[in-house]
Amino acid sequence: MFGLQFSAGWFAHSTALLADAMDMLGDALAYAFSLYALARGARWLAKASLFKGVLISLFGIIILIEAIYKSHYGSMPQPHLMTVFAFVGLCANAICVYLLVKFKNADINMRSTFICARNDIIGNFSVLLAAMLVAIFHSPWPDLIIGVLLALWLLNSAAGVLKQSYQALQT
């Protein structure tokens, strides 16, 4: 999904769709690390959660930089492409959330994994909103604003995950 959505975001000139795609890449990497950490004990689970927090932070910062660049040199996003690929991503992420919801409080690792999946759902709805506003106002600004808001949401989520991870590693 990352490759599909990132390509669509690139061709659609959409900061919001790129932000959502970067979050998906982070999730894919985090899920792989989470699976590795599952059988290795509490310390590894905390490390997996810490890795996710760092990754989410990094992607939030990248999207903020990209939004600043596009505010000066960007072009008009393509709302139709944004809508199609945000909806496809929403379907994929809804399945992930459905599968994860019963495990969201199992341990710190699963909690952070659920947060990643929840962020994706919020991201997908945000991209759909951005696409609608771009189409209505014929302006790139709704896409940039929602892209920045998504990046800030990612950074806020990352801060919570990092705090919990740090606390778990201290025990």
C-alpha positions in Angstrom: 0.0 0.0 0.0 2.9 2.4 0.7 4.3 2.1 -2.8 0.9 2.5 -4.4 -0.1 5.5 -2.2 3.3 7.2 -2.4 3.3 6.9 -6.2 -0.2 8.3 -6.3 0.7 11.1 -3.9 3.7 12.0 -6.1 1.7 12.0 -9.3 -1.2 13.8 -7.7 1.2 16.5 -6.2 -0.5 15.9 -2.8 1.2 16.6 0.5 -1.6 15.0 2.4 -1.4 11.7 0.4 2.4 11.6 0.7 2.1 12.1 4.4 -0.4 9.2 4.6 1.9 7.1 2.5 4.9 7.8 4.7 3.0 6.8 7.7 2.1 3.5 5.9 5.8 2.8 5.3 6.5 3.5 8.9 3.8 1.1 9.9 5.1 -1.7 7.6 8.6 -1.4 9.0 7.2 -1.2 12.6 5.0 -4.2 12.1 7.9 -6.3 10.9 10.0 -5.2 13.9 7.0 -5.9 16.2 6.7 -9.5 14.9 10.4 -9.9 15.5 10.1 -8.6 19.1 7.0 -10.6 20.1 8.8 -13.7 21.4 11.7 -11.8 22.9 10.3 -10.4 26.1 9.2 -7.1 27.6 12.5 -5.2 26.9 12.3 -6.1 23.2 8.6 -5.0 23.1 9.6 -1.6 24.5 12.4 -1.4 22.0 10.0 -2.1 19.2 7.7 0.6 20.5 10.6 3.0 20.7 11.6 2.2 17.1 8.0 3.0 16.0 8.1 6.3 17.9 11.3 7.4 16.3 10.1 6.4 12.8 6.8 8.2 13.2 8.7 11.3 14.4 11.0 11.1 11.4 8.2 10.9 8.9 6.3 13.8 10.6 9.4 16.0 10.2 9.9 14.9 6.5 6.3 15.8 5.7 6.7 19.2 7.4 9.8 19.9 5.3 8.0 18.8 2.1 5.0 21.0 3.0 7.2 24.0 3.4 8.9 23.3 0.1 5.5 22.9 -1.7 4.2 26.1 -0.2 6.9 27.9 -2.3 7.3 25.6 -5.3 4.3 23.3 -5.4 1.7 22.7 -8.0 -2.0 22.0 -7.9 -2.9 18.6 -6.4 -5.2 16.2 -8.3 -8.3 15.7 -6.1 -9.6 12.7 -8.1 -6.4 10.7 -7.7 -6.2 11.8 -4.0 -9.8 10.5 -3.5 -9.3 7.1 -5.1 -6.1 6.3 -3.4 -7.2 7.6 0.0 -10.2 5.4 -0.2 -8.2 2.3 -1.2 -5.9 3.0 1.8 -8.9 3.5 4.0 -10.2 0.0 3.1 -6.8 -1.6 3.8 -6.3 0.2 7.0 -9.9 -0.6 8.2 -9.0 -4.2 7.9 -5.8 -3.7 9.9 -7.7 -1.8 12.7 -10.3 -4.5 12.8 -7.6 -7.2 13.2 -5.7 -5.2 15.9 -8.5 -3.8 18.0 -8.8 -6.8 20.3 -5.1 -6.7 21.0 -4.6 -3.0 21.5 -4.1 -3.3 25.3 -2.2 -6.6 25.3 1.2 -4.9 25.8 3.2 -1.8 24.9 4.1 -3.2 21.5 0.6 -4.0 20.5 -0.6 -0.6 21.8 1.9 1.3 19.7 0.9 -0.9 16.7 -2.7 -0.1 17.2 -1.9 3.6 17.4 -0.1 3.3 14.0 -3.2 1.7 12.5 -5.5 4.3 14.1 -3.3 7.1 12.7 -3.7 5.6 9.2 -7.5 5.7 9.4 -7.3 9.3 10.5 -4.9 10.0 7.7 -7.1 8.5 5.1 -10.1 10.5 6.2 -8.0 13.6 6.2 -6.8 13.0 2.7 -10.4 12.5 1.5 -11.3 15.9 3.2 -8.2 17.5 1.6 -9.3 16.2 -1.9 -12.8 17.5 -1.4 -11.5 21.0 -0.4 -9.0 21.1 -3.2 -11.8 20.3 -5.7 -14.1 22.9 -4.2 -11.7 25.8 -3.8 -9.4 24.9 -6.8 -6.4 25.6 -4.5 -3.5 23.6 -3.2 -3.7 25.2 0.3 -6.2 22.7 1.8 -3.9 19.9 0.8 -0.9 21.6 2.4 -2.8 22.5 5.5 -4.1 19.0 6.0 -0.7 17.6 5.2 0.9 19.8 7.9 -1.9 18.8 10.4 -1.2 15.1 9.6 2.5 15.7 10.2 1.7 17.4 13.6 -0.7 14.5 14.4 2.1 12.0 13.7 4.5 14.0 15.9 2.0 14.1 18.7 1.4 10.4 18.5 5.1 9.7 18.3 5.6 11.7 21.5 3.2 9.5 23.3 4.7 6.3 22.0 8.2 7.5 22.8 7.2 8.5 26.4 5.6 5.1 27.0 8.6 3.3 25.5 11.1 5.3 27.5 9.2 4.5 30.7 9.0 0.8 29.9 12.7 0.7 29.2 13.4 2.4 32.6 11.8 -0.5 34.5 
